Amino acid sequence: MEEKRIKANETIQRPFLDEKEKSFLFPLLLELFQRIGSSLEAIRKMTLQARNKFSDRLFGEHFDRVMAEETERIDIVLRNLLDYIKVNFTLQKSGTIHKLLEEAIQKNRPKLEKKNIYLLKRFEKDLPETIVPDEHLRYMFNSILQHGLLFMPERGNISFVTRSFSSPKEPPKNQTPFRWEGRYIEISFLFDGYRKTEKEGMEFELKLVEEMAHRHQGMMKFESDPQKGKTWISLILPVERRKIIYYQSVG
């Protein structure tokens, strides 16, 4: 049998996991660690309950101390192993826009519930990422939603719609001049029952949102139908062409 020898200056490459393997393995490991952590917590509770059940008090104290030290040691090992995996496994960024929309909804949940607002979501599956930083998206989503809530009646409806599309061959008529290039994402907020019209002027917070969209080669659209009491506020933002990967935070 032929044996392959490794020279001193040669290195052995570690097996490489593709994105599908990572996306499957990482959640599996997280679930495993969570289950082990739950078991350790159950052992700690049982140890505390059993502490005073021993007829030999010294043995009971010794048992409690040993169990506490051992469970703590295992817990430290698991936490360190989990942190090691986090800093060695890169994840591909995905679903950011939908996550941040849900975050904005949760942030404004008390106001939505106070007015009994009904929410409708029509999200495009596997929506691409955008070049806009997360914090800027948070600011724009929250500003638009807070603005719309000011002019919504009780029991009104708010719809959230997302879609991706390619640059139109011909710019739409009656639209502000805009340089279309590549693919875009449209995030639309439809306020059904909105009591303010475009003729009254755009609010200061929406002007700031519009400026931020322009800064990222995007645009904001404001359309209103006073007769139907409906207003659309849409953000059109460029698609990120690169695959964005990141490491999860540790600790």
CORVENHU-V848293 format. One record per helix or strand of 3 or more residues. SS is the DSSP state (H for helix, E for strand). FROM is the first residue (numbers start at 1). TO is the last residue. If there is no record, write none. Layout:
BEGIN
SS/FROM/TO
SS/FROM/TO
END
This chain:
BEGIN
H/19/53
H/57/88
H/96/107
H/109/114
E/118/122
H/134/150
E/157/166
E/183/192
H/198/200
H/204/215
E/219/225
E/230/239
END
